Amino acid sequence: MSKGLRLTEKWLQRALWLVALAFAGFLIGLGGKVVDNLWDVEAELTVAQFMDPGQAASLRAEIEQADARRNAARLQLEQATERHGVAQSNTRSGRATFDNWLATRHATARPDQDPELIKRTEALDALETAERRALAEVEKERQAMLDASQQAERAEARWNALERPAMAAYAEALRNKELRVFGYRLALTLPLLLVAGWLFKHKRKTPSWPFAWGFIFFALFAFFFELVPYLPSYGGYVRYIVGIIVTVVAGRYAIAALQAYLARQKESEALPDVQRRQTLRYDTALARLDKSVCPGCERPVDLKDGKTDFCPHCGIGLFDHCGGCATRKNAFGRFCFACGTAANTSLAD
């Protein structure tokens, strides 16, 4: 801040910058909502939209039926396997008991036990028969499981064949939608940049400058942070093309501004001292002197030696003497700091 600015003016300037930032923040929030919702302007795309409805419904029902059969066969297989395991266990237990009994009979060699041998043999045969039936049931359920799995695989293969061209059509439609929505967003943000450029050129130094700068910040944010993330994979060209255009326009503006500034400075330095002072603002002159810069030509000047009264580059007066007390003072000051005598300066406010 310049030392020539009043304290209240300094704080009001800061408050106006806060107004500009707040205005930009609200515009950015609103713009972000609009940009995000532009995707919903068109209907949502799905793969099913690009598939034959009749075939898709039939295949979907067939897949669901095959999955249900496969799940049921899996449960039946698990139960049959469990029953086969129980039958195997019973057979092993019965055979061990029979073998022990048979060994005892050989040791005693009692013929009266022959009916018992026949009975035990028949019981063992029954256990083995039950085991074979359980194994046959396991094989049956395993076959049912295999048939259901193969049916599901065939249905899924036909579904994939039906879905494959639909996926390609869906990807193409999605890419076209992305391009269209990007066009909507570009059509929204590019005019904002143009308006921001116009505000920068014509309104940034007017009393309504906080709103002008707020809109400029919003437009830049909308383009580089809200539009760029939505660029298609090959849409980077847009960013570079727009960047080149903005750079060229800004560069030409900066070159023209520099040439105009140099021309004004040359004309100003050719004017008499009094007329040159009329082109300077009071606050600007004090700010430049505070930075050891000539208020007239803006070149560095050594003001610490206490002897430099005129700019060695353009000749404008920097220090003079008070007409009331003859004290050496700042030539741009409105009053003498020693006695308070008015300096009759012709500087603009």
Sequence and secondary structure as in RCSB ss.txt:
>XXXX:A:sequence
MSKGLRLTEKWLQRALWLVALAFAGFLIGLGGKVVDNLWDVEAELTVAQFMDPGQAASLRAEIEQADARRNAARL
QLEQATERHGVAQSNTRSGRATFDNWLATRHATARPDQDPELIKRTEALDALETAERRALAEVEKERQAMLDASQ
QAERAEARWNALERPAMAAYAEALRNKELRVFGYRLALTLPLLLVAGWLFKHKRKTPSWPFAWGFIFFALFAFFF
ELVPYLPSYGGYVRYIVGIIVTVVAGRYAIAALQAYLARQKESEALPDVQRRQTLRYDTALARLDKSVCPGCERP
VDLKDGKTDFCPHCGIGLFDHCGGCATRKNAFGRFCFACGTAANTSLAD
>XXXX:A:secstr
  TTS HHHHHHHHHHHHHHHHHHHHHHHHHHHHHHHGGGGS    GGGGS HHHHHHHHHHHHHHHHHHHHHHH
HHHHHHHHHHHHHHHHHHHHHHHHHHHHHHHHH  GGGHHHHHHHHHHHHHHHHHHHHHHHHHHHHHHHHHHHHH
HHHHHHHHHHHHHHHHHHHHHHHHHHHHHHHHHHHHHHHHHHHHHHHHHHHHTTTSTTHHHHHHHHHHHHHIIII
IIGGG  TTTHHHHHHHHHHHHHHHHHHHHHHHHHHHHHHHHHHTS HHHHHHTSBHHHHHHHHHTTB TTT  B
   SSS   B TTT  B EEE TTT  EEETT SB TTT  B     B 
